[in-house]
Amino acid sequence: MFIQPWDAALDTDEWRNWLASSGHFGVLAVNNLDPAQAPLVIPTHFTAVSADELLLHLARPNPVWPHLEAAGQVRLSVMGDYAYVPTYWRAAADIPAEEGVPTSYYAAVQFVCVPTIVDDPHAKAVLLTAQLAGFQPEGRHAEVDPDQPPYGRMLPGIRGIRLEVLAVDAKFKYDDHKPVELREQAIDNLLARDRGLDAGAAAQQRRRLGAVGDWQANRATEVLRSSRRHDPR
């Protein structure tokens, strides 16, 4: 994922906090055994049990399994709070509004992982119990026991996957390098349009504006400070 300096996550807490509110639904991308064919992309819920491990499960008939068994690495991608930003929202003050350049706002987190398939019934029960704890903390479900109904008889129909996280890419693309006035207007425009995920995009824009401020001015100040630190005079 290409990330401009102004689109990068401010720190790990930023993307972790966003991910915690995202619903933990993404797509698992797996290389095809035939490199001439398209990769397999599987929509799925997942559970983050730690900073280094993600859990999910898929149906046994899913065609991904031979490809996943051969994969050394996979990628899990999550995105949200996205919105189309039209031309006339981004035009500079000195050009006609219709000559502006459109863009997309969005938040995205991608994990590069090593997959391990889980087939042991008791290990699958542990995995599913952890997922239920994450998605259904209020409980109100039967125990996942491979030897007891109702879930025991269902376990052969799924396979679990543990993903060891090797690297994380996080991006928050909300025009942070643009003037503060444009970003403030974008918030108002998103809320007024109120289509799709506009409200979520506006909330991210407002949050990033408060955290980043005037990116260009701050960047110029940092460059000046850096040059003074390295001035040989």
C-alpha positions in Angstrom: 0.0 0.0 0.0 1.4 3.4 -1.1 1.5 5.8 1.8 2.4 9.5 1.5 4.2 11.0 4.5 1.1 13.1 5.4 -1.2 10.0 5.2 0.8 7.8 7.6 -0.5 6.8 11.0 0.7 9.1 13.7 1.6 6.1 15.9 0.5 2.5 16.5 -2.2 3.6 18.9 -4.0 5.5 16.1 -4.5 2.5 13.9 -5.2 0.1 16.8 -7.9 2.4 18.1 -9.4 2.8 14.7 -9.3 -1.0 14.1 -11.0 -1.6 17.4 -13.9 0.4 16.2 -13.9 -1.0 12.7 -16.0 -4.1 13.3 -13.0 -6.4 12.5 -14.1 -7.3 9.0 -11.7 -7.3 6.1 -10.4 -9.3 3.1 -7.8 -12.1 3.3 -5.6 -12.0 0.1 -3.8 -15.3 -0.8 -1.5 -15.9 -3.7 -2.9 -18.3 -6.3 -1.0 -21.5 -6.9 -1.1 -20.6 -10.6 0.7 -17.3 -10.8 -1.1 -16.6 -14.1 -4.5 -16.6 -12.2 -5.8 -13.9 -10.0 -5.1 -14.1 -6.2 -7.9 -15.3 -3.9 -9.6 -12.6 -1.9 -11.8 -13.8 0.9 -14.2 -11.5 2.9 -14.1 -12.4 6.5 -14.5 -11.4 10.1 -11.3 -11.7 12.2 -10.3 -11.4 15.8 -7.2 -9.5 17.0 -6.2 -11.5 20.1 -2.9 -9.5 20.5 -0.7 -7.1 18.6 1.0 -10.2 17.0 -1.8 -12.6 16.3 -5.1 -12.6 14.4 -7.7 -15.4 14.3 -10.4 -16.3 11.8 -12.1 -19.4 10.4 -13.6 -20.4 7.1 -15.8 -23.1 5.8 -14.1 -26.3 4.8 -15.5 -26.3 1.2 -13.8 -22.9 0.6 -11.5 -23.2 -2.4 -8.8 -21.2 -0.7 -7.3 -24.1 1.3 -4.7 -25.5 -1.2 -3.5 -22.0 -1.9 -3.3 -21.1 1.7 -1.5 -24.3 2.6 1.2 -23.3 0.1 1.4 -19.7 1.1 4.4 -18.5 3.1 2.7 -15.1 3.7 -0.8 -13.6 3.3 -2.2 -10.2 3.6 -5.3 -9.2 5.6 -6.7 -5.8 4.5 -9.3 -3.6 6.4 -10.7 -0.3 5.2 -13.4 2.1 6.2 -14.6 5.6 6.7 -14.2 6.2 3.0 -15.8 8.9 0.8 -15.5 10.3 -2.7 -14.4 13.9 -2.7 -15.6 15.7 -5.8 -13.6 18.2 -8.0 -15.3 21.3 -6.8 -14.5 20.6 -3.1 -10.8 20.6 -3.7 -10.2 23.5 -6.1 -7.7 26.0 -5.1 -9.0 29.6 -4.5 -7.4 30.8 -7.7 -8.9 28.3 -10.2 -12.5 27.5 -11.2 -14.2 25.0 -8.9 -14.8 22.6 -11.8 -11.1 22.4 -12.4 -10.3 20.9 -9.0 -8.8 17.4 -8.7 -11.1 14.8 -7.1 -9.8 12.2 -4.6 -10.8 9.6 -2.1 -10.7 9.8 1.7 -10.3 6.5 3.6 -8.7 4.7 6.5 -6.9 1.4 5.8 -4.8 -1.1 7.8 -3.1 -4.0 6.2 -1.4 -6.9 8.0 1.3 -9.1 6.4 1.1 -12.5 8.2 2.3 -16.0 8.3 -0.8 -18.4 8.3 -1.2 -21.5 10.3 -4.2 -23.7 9.6 -5.9 -25.2 12.6 -7.7 -28.6 12.2 -7.5 -30.2 15.7 -11.0 -30.1 17.1 -9.9 -28.9 20.5 -7.7 -26.2 19.1 -10.5 -25.1 16.9 -12.8 -24.9 19.9 -10.2 -22.7 21.6 -10.0 -20.4 18.5 -13.8 -20.1 18.2 -14.2 -19.4 21.9 -11.7 -16.5 21.6 -13.6 -15.2 18.6 -16.9 -15.3 20.4 -15.3 -13.5 23.4 -14.3 -10.7 21.0 -17.5 -10.4 19.0 -20.0 -11.4 21.6 -18.6 -10.3 25.0 -22.1 -10.4 26.5 -22.0 -14.2 26.2 -25.4 -15.8 25.6 -23.9 -18.7 23.6 -23.3 -22.3 24.4 -19.9 -23.6 25.2 -17.7 -24.6 22.2 -16.9 -28.2 23.1 -15.9 -30.6 20.3 -17.5 -33.4 22.3 -20.8 -31.7 23.1 -23.8 -30.2 21.2 -24.6 -27.9 19.6 -21.2 -26.8 18.2 -19.3 -30.1 18.5 -21.0 -31.6 15.4 -20.4 -28.4 13.4 -16.6 -28.2 14.0 -15.7 -30.6 11.2 -17.3 -28.1 8.7 -14.8 -25.4 9.4 -11.0 -24.9 9.6 -9.4 -22.3 11.8 -6.5 -19.9 10.8 -4.0 -18.3 13.1 -2.2 -15.3 11.5 1.2 -14.3 12.9 1.6 -10.6 12.2 4.9 -9.7 10.6 4.2 -6.2 9.5 1.5 -3.6 9.6 0.8 -0.8 7.1 -1.7 1.9 8.2 -3.0 4.8 6.1 -5.3 7.7 6.9 -5.9 9.6 3.7 -7.7 12.8 4.5 -5.9 15.6 2.7 -3.7 16.4 5.7 -1.2 18.2 3.4 -3.9 20.6 2.2 -4.8 24.0 3.9 -6.7 23.9 7.1 -9.5 25.8 5.5 -10.0 23.2 2.8 -10.1 20.4 5.3 -12.6 22.3 7.6 -14.8 22.9 4.5 -14.5 19.2 3.6 -15.9 18.3 7.0 -18.9 20.5 6.5 -19.4 19.2 2.9 -19.3 15.6 4.1 -21.8 16.1 6.8 -24.1 18.1 4.5 -24.0 15.4 1.8 -24.4 12.6 4.4 -24.2 9.7 1.9 -22.7 6.3 2.6 -19.8 6.6 5.1 -19.6 10.4 4.8 -20.2 10.9 8.6 -17.3 8.5 9.4 -15.0 10.2 6.9 -15.9 13.6 8.4 -15.1 12.3 11.9 -11.7 11.0 10.8 -11.1 14.3 9.0 -11.9 16.3 12.2 -9.8 14.0 14.3 -6.8 14.1 12.0 -7.1 17.9 11.7 -6.9 18.2 15.5 -4.0 15.9 15.7 -2.0 17.1 12.7 -2.9 20.7 12.4 -1.2 22.6 9.5 1.0 19.8 8.1 2.8 22.0 5.6 3.7 24.6 8.3 4.7 22.0 10.8 6.8 20.2 8.2 8.6 23.4 7.2 9.3 24.1 10.9 10.7 20.6 11.4 13.0 20.9 8.3 14.3 24.3 9.6 15.0 22.8 13.0 16.8 19.8 11.4 18.9 22.1 9.2 19.9 24.1 12.3 20.9 21.0 14.2 23.2 20.0 11.4 24.6 23.4 10.6 28.4 23.0 10.7 29.1 26.7 11.5 
